[in-house]
């Protein structure tokens, strides 16, 4: 007996729950004249807004074939929570993580026949927020799933659904109808699924209401018929590539999230070193004459910041940096599985891809605080700086030698930043190769559009979503610059990188552009 798997996804309020219930009635051959309807998923309407998802978790329903079915195979229908509800972006990220874990579970699905993307038929155009929802769903899958996507359009009538033009205009990946060239789709009107010929009542409009209900019922059943015929012909796809997309995207996000503060730390340190070097250079004669010059320098110092109860992270106990926040792994003994670790390495020697020293996994721990770095001014002197380096090198230094050592520290700092850029760049390239759709939060301009839409729509919880979007934009800005081989160093000096190359009197190219370095970046290693 054949078996088919349907994954149902979509936006909150698109009608997924009712559609799945209608699907069950088709499979069980319920007729319009019957006085009963089957309900697989209980509708929850009391006290719930239309912009809140009815489904809170991923649920798989196994339907074993028996005589009398309208389909000639067994089915697994996977229901997922809706994207884009009032709980915000964090909830959407949780849903993506739920899908990833569901695919990884031993009892989870290993193959997929169709992704049923539920959407409202009447949308004439897609707002940035709606495009974000489409992209959030589609970015989960490998590019081999494109031909297995079907749009299940709810709230439809007899006309051509306006959303089809919007889907085409947005260039969403999907198969097209050979005859019309439109995205492959099926139309439904959920209002007809739970009406019957005996519920029309009596009154002057009874016949009209009955005709409308019967029409929508029949339209839905006809489209289910076409959908399941097509499903029987679908080529089953393994989820191995989709799992790679989900795993590598998780690692990319963890790396970029950890990279962002490290870049700022690196830039701040470089600015400190540059200023110190300049000060030493300016008083070179006094130093060589054994005169002590009082100086005020900026230093970057670590600071502990408490995190909310119930959240976890991964801190490095050697480097004093936060490598992954938030992290889904609370137990220190399990940190080998943290997304910040290099999963291409054997578990016993697996090290971190984020912290400066690339420390082994068991040097990391979950703690109730994250590390942040702040700049402070400190009083020092030329003698103190000189003595610090002389103690490390165990020899006396001239002012010129001290300047050369400071220059080497600057170069080493830049190399550390570039090394992290290489890691992210390789992961981005790999995702571009295998993902069906880019992560919607990889483009700063795209996030700006969503922020504008949120400000205009002012839906419940919009202020919290905008704050989350602004934080995501910072991460997207780094990702975008790396992908486009642009310099990560700010031209306006906000990151402490202004005119560093111009001030480099050694002529060593202190800040060679990230763009040059990223031209020969190492590739990304697949997880074993």
N, C-alpha and C positions, 0 to 999 in steps of 0.2 A: 504494500500500500504506500502510495506517495505521501510525502509530508511537506507542507509549505509553512514558511514563517513570515509573518507580517509584523513590521515594526511601525507603530502609529505615533507620529510626532506632530507638533504644531504649536501655535501660539495659544496662550490662555484666552478662553472665550470663543475659540474657533469651532467648538462643537464636537470635539473628539469623543467624549464619553457617550453622547447620544448616538453618534455615528457607529461606534463599536456595538452598542446595543442593537441598532438597526441591522448591522451586519449579522449578528447572531440570529435574528428573526428570519433573515434571508436564508441562512445556512440550514435552519430547522424547518424551512418551507412553511412558515406562517403565512396565511393568506389574508387579504383585506377583510374578508367576511368573517374571519375568526374573532371570537370574543375575548381572546387573551393575547398578551404580548410577553415575550421573554425579556428579562432584564439581567444582563451579565454583571453590569456595574451599577451600583445604586447611585442615583442622581442626588447630589447634596446641594440643595438650594436655600434652605433656611439659614438666615444670618450670613450669607456668603455673597460677596460682590461678584459681578460678572468679570471683574479684572483680577480675581483671585483664582488660581488653578484649583479645580476640584480634585485632581489627582496629586497625592503627596509623595508617592513612591513609584518605582517601576514594578509592574506586575505582569507576569507571563501567564496566559490562559491556554492550557492544552485542551484541544477539542478533538477527541478521537472519533474517527469516522464510523458511522453505522448506517444501516439501510434506511433510506428515506431522506438522507442529506441531499441538498441541492448542489453539493460540490463532491467530486469523486476522490477526495483525499482528506487526510487529517490536517489539522491546523494548529499552529501556535500563534496567538495574537499577543503582542507585547505592547502594553499601554504605558505611556510615559507622562510625567508632569508637564504642564504647559509652560512655555517660555514667556517672559515678558510680563509677569504679574507684578503686583504692587510690592512684593518682597524685594524687588530690585535685582541688580546685577549679580550680587553675591549668590542669590538663589539660582540664577541661571547657570553660574559656574558650578554650583553644587549639582545641578541636574546633569551637566556634562560629565562630572566626576562619577555620578551614579551610573550613567550609561557605560562609562569605561569599566567600572567595577563589575557591572552586570555581565559585560562581555567576557571578563576575565574569570568569573566564577566557574567552578567545575560543572555545576548544574545549569549554567547559562547557555545561551544559544551560541553555536559555533558557525552557523551559516545563516544566510538571509536571502529571502526571495524578493521581497518588495519593501521599500520604505514608503509608507502611506503618509504623505505630507498634507495634513488637514489645514485648509485655509478658507476664509470667507469669499464666496464667489463675487460679491458685489463691490469689492475694493477697486476703484477706478485707477488708482496709482498707489505706489508703495512709498510711505513716508520713510525717512531715515530709520526711525524706530522699528518699522515693519521689516525693512531690509535687514536690519540687525538681527531680528528674530529668524528670518530665513537663513541668513549666513551662519548664525549660531548653530542651527540644526545641521546644515549642510557641511559645515567645517569639521564635523565629527568624523565624517566618512572618508575612506580611501577613494581615489578617483575611479576605481573599477566598479563602483556602485552606481555610477551615473545612469546607466540604462535600466536600473531597477527602481527608479524613483517615479512614483505616481502622485499627482496632485488630486486629493479628494476634496472637492469644493462644496462647502455647505452653504445653506441659505440661498440656494440657487433657484432659478425659475427656468422657463423654456428658452430664454435668450442665451446668446453666447456670453459666458461669464466675463465681465470687464477685467477681472484680475489676470486673465491670460495675456493680455497686452502688457500689463505691468510686469509680469514674470519675464516675458520676452525682452522688454526694455531694460530690466535689471540684469539681463544676461545670466539668469540663474541656471545652473547645469541641470539638464533633464532631457529625456528622450522626447521626440516630437511625433505627432500623428503623421503617417505617410501621406494621407489624403489632404489634410488641411494645413499642415506645417505648424500647427499650434502645439503647445506643450501637452504631453499626454495627460489626460485628466478624466475624472468622472464626476457627475453632478448629483447632488443630494439636497433635499430640503427636510431637515430633521423634524419639522412640524408634522409631517405625515406619518412618521414611524409609529407613533403611539396613539394614533386615532384609529377608530374602527367604524364600520358602517352603522353600528348601534349607538355611537356616541354623538351623532349629529344633532340629536334632540328634535324639537319641533319649533315651528315659527316660520315667518315669511321668508327667511333667508336659508332655511334648512337645505334645500336642494343645491343652492350655490355653494354653501360651506362643504357639503358632502362631495360635490364635484371637485372642489379644490383639494380636499384631503385625499380623495381617491387618486387625483392626478399626481400629487406629490409622492404618494405611496408608490404608485406604479413607476414613476420616474426613478425613484430610489431603487426599486427592485430591478428595473431594467439595467441601471448602471452597475448595481452589484453583480448582475449576471455577466456584463462585459468585463468588469474588474476581475472576477474569479476565472473567467475563461482566459484572460490575459495572464493571470497569475499562474495558471497551469502550464503556460508556455514559457514562463520566465526562466532564465538561466540562473540557477542558484549560485550565489557568491559566497566565498569563504570570507570570514571576518578578520582574517589574519592581517591584511593591509590596513583595515580600519583600526584594529588594535594598535598597530604601529603608529598610526596617525595620532591616536589618543595618548599613547605613551610618550611619543616624542614631543607632542605639543605641551604635555604636562612638564616635561623636562625643560623645554624651551622657556616656558613661562617662569619656572623656578629659577633658571639661570639668569634670565633678564631681570627678574625681580631682585635677585641677589646682586647682579652686576650693577644695577643703577646706583645704589649707595656707594659701592666700591669705586665706581668711576668718579663720583663726586669727592670721595675721600682722596682718591689718587690725584685728582685735579687740585684739590686744596693743598695736599702735601707738595705738589709740584710748585704751586705758587709760593708756599712757605720757603721751599728750597731755593727758588729763584730769587726771592727777596733777600734771603740770608746770604746767598752767593753774591748778590749785588752789593750788599753791605760790606761783606768781607773784601770784595774787590775794591770798594771805595776807600777802605782804610788799610790797604795792603802794606803801605809804607810803615804805618804805625805798628802793625803786627810784626813785621820783620824787625822793627826797632824795639820789640818786646814791650810795647805800650798796650795797655788794656783799654778797649773802647766799649763803652756802655751801649747796649742795643736793646730794642724792643721788637720781638718777633711774634708772628702768629703761629700757633701750633694747633694741630687737630687732636682732640682728646676724646676717648670713648665715654659714653654716657649710657646708663641703664634706664630704659623706659618700660614701665609696667604694661603688660598686655591684658586685655579683658579675660575674665575667668571663662573657661570652656574652650579657649583657643590654644593651639599648640604651635611650636616652632622648632627649628633646628639651629642651635648656636654652636659655634666652634669654641671649645674651651682653651685652645692654644692661640688662635688669631684674634679672639674677642670681636667677632663679627657675627651677624645673623645671616646664615646661609639660605634659609628657606622659611618664609612666613607668609600666610599661615601654612602649617604642615598638618597632614592628616594623621601622622604617626605620633602618638603620645609616649610610647614606651621606648626608652633609650636603647634597649637591646634589639629593637627592630629598625633602628635608624639606617641600617644598611639598605633598606628599601626606600629611603627618602629620595624625592625627585632631584635633590641637589647633588646626589652621588652619581659617579660615573658608572652607569649600568653596563658598559662594555667590558668592565673589569670583573674578574672572579669575585664572588661575594667576600671571601676571606681577606682580600687585600683592597677592596673597593675604597676609593678615595673621593673626596669632595671636589666638584668642578667649580665651586664658587669661592671658597675661602682662599686667601692669599698663598698659604703654604700647601694647598692641596692635601689637607690632612686626611688621615685614614678615618673611616666612618665612625669608629668607636671613640674618637676624640670629640664627638658631637653629642649634644644633649638637649632635651626639652627643658626649658627654664621659664619662669613666670615673667620674664622681661626680654626685650629685644635690645640690641646694641645700636645706638645712633652715635654719630660723630659730629662734634661741634668745634668751631674755631674759637680759640681764646688768645688773647695777647699776654705774652710773658716777658718779663725783664730778664735779660741775659747779658753776656759780654763776649767780646771776641776771644778772650782767653778761655772762657767756659766752652765755647764751641770748639776751639782748637784742641783743648785738653780732652774733650769727649772723643774726638777722632784719634788723637794720639794714644789714648788708652786702649781703643779698639785695635789699632794697628801696632801698638807697642813700639813706637818710634816717634821722633820729633818730626814736625811738619813745617815747611815754609808756608807763607800765605798762598803762593801760587799752587803748591801741592794741595792745600786745603780746598782751593777753588776747583781743582781738577776732580777731587773726591766728591765734592758737592755736585759737580756735573755728572759724574758716574751715577750717583744716587738718583738724579733726575732721569737719566736714561733708563735705569733699572725700573723706576716707577712707571715710565711710559710703556716699557715692554710688558709689564704685568697687566696694564690695562689692555694692551693690544692682544695679549694672550686670551683674555676673556672675550674680547670681540671675535677672535677666531672661532671660539667654541660656539658662540651664538650664531655666527654667520653660517657655519656648517650645518647647524640644526635648521636654520631658516631655509637653506637650499634643499635640504632633505624633505622638509614639509612641502615645499613648492612642487617637488617631484611626485609626491604620493597623495597629497590631500585633494579632496574634491573641490574645496572652497577655502580661501585663506581665512585665518582667524579674523573675525570682524573688528577686533581691537588691535590690529597690527598697523593701522593707518591713522595718524593723528587727525588728518582732515576729516576722516569719516566720523571719528569720535566728536569732533567739533559740531558736525551736523546733528548728531544725536543730542548733544547738549543743547543746541538751539531749539530742537524739536521739543525737548523736555521743558524748556523754559516757556515755550509758547503754549504747549498743551496743559501744563500744570496739573497732571494727573496726581492722584494721591501718592505721596511719598517721593515726589519729584526732586525735592531738595536733597534728600539722602542719595538718590541715584546720581544727581549731578556731582556731588562730592566724590562718589565712587568713580565716576567717569573722568574727573579731573586727575585722580591718582593714576588711573589706567592710561591716560594720555601721556603722562610722563614716561611710563614704560614703553608705550607705543612709539614715542619720539626716538628713543634709543634704538628700538628694533628697526624702525624705518630708516634711520641714518646708516645703520650697519648694512641693511639690505641694499640700499642705494649707494653704498660705498662713499658716504659723506663723512666729513670730519666730525668727531664727537665733541670737539673742543669748541666752546661757545665763542662766536665772533664778537659778542658784546661784553665779554668779560665776566658774565654772571657766574660762570663756573670756574672762575679763576684762571682762565686760559688766555686772556687778552694779551697780545703782543709778546707772548713768551718767546716765539721764534726770533722776533726782531731784537729782543734784549739779549739774545744768546751771543755773547762776545767771543765765545770759543769757536763759533762757526760750525758746530757739530750738528746743526739741524735738530735742535732740541725737541721741537714738536713736528716731526714729519707727519703729514696728514694721515689720518686713519684710512683714508681712501686708498693710499698707496699700499699700505700694509695689507688691506683686505683684498687686494687683487690676487694674492697667492695664499689664500687661507686654506687651512687643512680641512679635510672632509669630515663628515660626521660619521661616527661608528655606530652601526646598528647594535641594539641590545642582543646579547646572547640568549 
